Amino acid sequence: MQQGGRAAMPDQNEDVLDATVPDPDQAAPGLDAPTSKPYDPDQFRDQARKRITYWLLILLLGPIIALVSAATGFYFGAQSGSKKGSA
């Protein structure tokens, strides 16, 4: 440990990057031009439609579940109320 309770930093000169070519008679590898695909607007349209569909499903799913739950509750609530009165 050094002064002030801090740990010693490792020597940064230990790791040296060797950028030499293994065989001096062999040329360095060349760089090829990057390949590109032509612009396809259908791909982005499909992604946008998918996002809109998911958002609509998320927004509509909550109210649909609430309506089904309320209808089921009223149905079974009415059934249990009529059985108590007749027993």
C-alpha positions, 0 to 999 in steps of 0.5 A: 500500500502507498501513502493514504491507504491507497493500493498501488496502481499496476504498471501500464507499461507491462502490456504492450501492443505488438502491431508488427506484421508476422511475415515481412514479405507478406503485405498487410491485409487490405480494407474492402469497401463496406457492403450496403443494402438498398433502402427498403421502405417496406421493412420500416413500414412493417416495423411501424405497423407492428409498433402501432398494433402492439400499442393499440392492443395494450391500450385496448386490453385493459378496458376489455378485461375490465368489461368482461370482469364487470359482466362476469361479476354482475352475472355471478352476483345476480345468481348468488343473490337469487339463491340466497333469497330462495333458500 
